[in-house]
Amino acid sequence: MKRNETDVVVLGAGIVGVCAALHLQRRGRDVVLVDRNGTAGDETSYGNAGLIECASVFPYMFPRDLGHLLRYAVNGSADAHYQVSGIPEFLPWLVRYFLASSPRRAAETAKAALPLIRRS
Ligand SMILES: Cc1cc2nc3c(=O)[nH]c(=O)nc-3n(C[C@H](O)[C@H](O)[C@H](O)COP(=O)(O)OP(=O)(O)OC[C@H]3O[C@@H](n4cnc5c(N)ncnc54)[C@H](O)[C@@H]3O)c2cc1C
């Protein structure tokens, strides 16, 4: 069997994988880009609007008002749906999301992401 040798294997040829692979290549690395579909940009990166959208620098925050929370709790919103059996698995993540959604933490997140989005 023929052995292929390379410096880096990038898994996933969406926009993130393609950019990472190109950057590494520019830095002189030998890169192999692999995607389970055998093509690039066929999943999430296929259907976006094609612009770098700076508004996303501010994260979607976990709702804190009772009305929204109740609607989500009874699966009464089209935005989010959950299965009760999944609660033990996603609860720790949900708590972290809730804590990260305080106005102070959200502002810190936006500030940290700003230099990255400015460059793009
Ligand atoms: C409707 C919609 C509109 C959007 N509009 C915008 C917009 O206008 N502007 C903007 O900036 N963002 C937009 N976004 C968000 C943006 O499209 C995504 O954030 C971005 O495409 C994600 O890229 P990605 O490379 O992380 O993921 P993906 O494009 O999903 O790439 C991941 C790749 O990894 C591959 N993969 C997964 N598992 C494996 C594995 N085990 N082995 C090998 N390969 C694997 C998949 O096949 C896939 O090709 C939009 C998103 C949606 C859904």
The ligand as an SDF file (V2000), in Angstrom:
LIG
                    3D

 53 58  0  0  0  0  0  0  0  0999 V2000
  -28.8770   29.8490    5.8290 C   0  0  0  0  0  0  0  0  0  0  0  0
  -27.5140   30.3380    6.2930 C   0  0  0  0  0  0  0  0  0  0  0  0
  -27.0810   31.5910    5.8930 C   0  0  0  0  0  0  0  0  0  0  0  0
  -25.8380   32.0530    6.3140 C   0  0  0  0  0  0  0  0  0  0  0  0
  -25.4070   33.2780    5.8790 N   0  0  0  0  0  0  0  0  0  0  0  0
  -24.1960   33.7340    6.2520 C   0  0  0  0  0  0  0  0  0  0  0  0
  -23.6750   34.9610    5.7300 C   0  0  0  0  0  0  0  0  0  0  0  0
  -24.2870   35.6300    4.9270 O   0  0  0  0  0  0  0  0  0  0  0  0
  -22.4800   35.3570    6.1780 N   0  0  0  0  0  0  0  0  0  0  0  0
  -21.7330   34.6360    7.0570 C   0  0  0  0  0  0  0  0  0  0  0  0
  -20.6340   35.0820    7.4020 O   0  0  0  0  0  0  0  0  0  0  0  0
  -22.1740   33.4550    7.5290 N   0  0  0  0  0  0  0  0  0  0  0  0
  -23.3790   32.9840    7.1500 C   0  0  0  0  0  0  0  0  0  0  0  0
  -23.8350   31.7850    7.6390 N   0  0  0  0  0  0  0  0  0  0  0  0
  -22.9590   31.0090    8.5310 C   0  0  0  0  0  0  0  0  0  0  0  0
  -21.8510   30.3540    7.7020 C   0  0  0  0  0  0  0  0  0  0  0  0
  -22.3810   29.8330    6.5120 O   0  0  0  0  0  0  0  0  0  0  0  0
  -21.2350   29.2400    8.5480 C   0  0  0  0  0  0  0  0  0  0  0  0
  -20.7880   29.7670    9.7970 O   0  0  0  0  0  0  0  0  0  0  0  0
  -20.0400   28.6350    7.8320 C   0  0  0  0  0  0  0  0  0  0  0  0
  -20.3790   28.2270    6.5250 O   0  0  0  0  0  0  0  0  0  0  0  0
  -19.5390   27.4510    8.6280 C   0  0  0  0  0  0  0  0  0  0  0  0
  -18.4350   26.9480    7.9370 O   0  0  0  0  0  0  0  0  0  0  0  0
  -17.6930   25.6660    8.4460 P   0  0  0  0  0  0  0  0  0  0  0  0
  -16.5150   25.4330    7.5450 O   0  0  0  0  0  0  0  0  0  0  0  0
  -17.4420   25.7770    9.8990 O   0  0  0  0  0  0  0  0  0  0  0  0
  -18.7940   24.4960    8.3330 O   0  0  0  0  0  0  0  0  0  0  0  0
  -19.2860   23.6810    7.0260 P   0  0  0  0  0  0  0  0  0  0  0  0
  -19.4270   24.5400    5.8350 O   0  0  0  0  0  0  0  0  0  0  0  0
  -20.4810   22.9160    7.4770 O   0  0  0  0  0  0  0  0  0  0  0  0
  -18.0850   22.7020    6.7700 O   0  0  0  0  0  0  0  0  0  0  0  0
  -17.8140   21.5750    7.5650 C   0  0  0  0  0  0  0  0  0  0  0  0
  -17.3550   20.5080    6.6030 C   0  0  0  0  0  0  0  0  0  0  0  0
  -16.8520   19.4230    7.3790 O   0  0  0  0  0  0  0  0  0  0  0  0
  -17.2030   18.2320    6.7250 C   0  0  0  0  0  0  0  0  0  0  0  0
  -17.1250   17.1870    7.7340 N   0  0  0  0  0  0  0  0  0  0  0  0
  -17.8700   17.0430    8.8400 C   0  0  0  0  0  0  0  0  0  0  0  0
  -17.4730   15.9750    9.5360 N   0  0  0  0  0  0  0  0  0  0  0  0
  -16.4260   15.4410    8.8430 C   0  0  0  0  0  0  0  0  0  0  0  0
  -15.5940   14.3260    9.0680 C   0  0  0  0  0  0  0  0  0  0  0  0
  -15.7530   13.5460   10.1340 N   0  0  0  0  0  0  0  0  0  0  0  0
  -14.6270   14.0650    8.1700 N   0  0  0  0  0  0  0  0  0  0  0  0
  -14.4570   14.8490    7.0870 C   0  0  0  0  0  0  0  0  0  0  0  0
  -15.2170   15.9150    6.8220 N   0  0  0  0  0  0  0  0  0  0  0  0
  -16.1990   16.2140    7.7030 C   0  0  0  0  0  0  0  0  0  0  0  0
  -18.5870   18.4870    6.1870 C   0  0  0  0  0  0  0  0  0  0  0  0
  -18.8710   17.6240    5.0890 O   0  0  0  0  0  0  0  0  0  0  0  0
  -18.4790   19.9490    5.7390 C   0  0  0  0  0  0  0  0  0  0  0  0
  -18.1470   20.0840    4.3770 O   0  0  0  0  0  0  0  0  0  0  0  0
  -25.0390   31.2740    7.1940 C   0  0  0  0  0  0  0  0  0  0  0  0
  -25.4880   30.0020    7.5830 C   0  0  0  0  0  0  0  0  0  0  0  0
  -26.6940   29.5280    7.1360 C   0  0  0  0  0  0  0  0  0  0  0  0
  -27.1480   28.1350    7.5350 C   0  0  0  0  0  0  0  0  0  0  0  0
  1  2  1  0
  2  3  1  0
  2 52  2  0
  3  4  2  0
  4  5  1  0
  4 50  1  0
  5  6  2  0
  6  7  1  0
  6 13  1  0
  7  8  2  0
  7  9  1  0
  9 10  1  0
 10 11  2  0
 10 12  1  0
 12 13  2  0
 13 14  1  0
 14 15  1  0
 14 50  1  0
 15 16  1  0
 16 17  1  0
 16 18  1  0
 18 19  1  0
 18 20  1  0
 20 21  1  0
 20 22  1  0
 22 23  1  0
 23 24  1  0
 24 25  2  0
 24 26  1  0
 24 27  1  0
 27 28  1  0
 28 29  2  0
 28 30  1  0
 28 31  1  0
 31 32  1  0
 32 33  1  0
 33 34  1  0
 33 48  1  0
 34 35  1  0
 35 36  1  0
 35 46  1  0
 36 37  1  0
 36 45  1  0
 37 38  2  0
 38 39  1  0
 39 40  1  0
 39 45  2  0
 40 41  1  0
 40 42  2  0
 42 43  1  0
 43 44  2  0
 44 45  1  0
 46 47  1  0
 46 48  1  0
 48 49  1  0
 50 51  2  0
 51 52  1  0
 52 53  1  0
M  END
$$$$
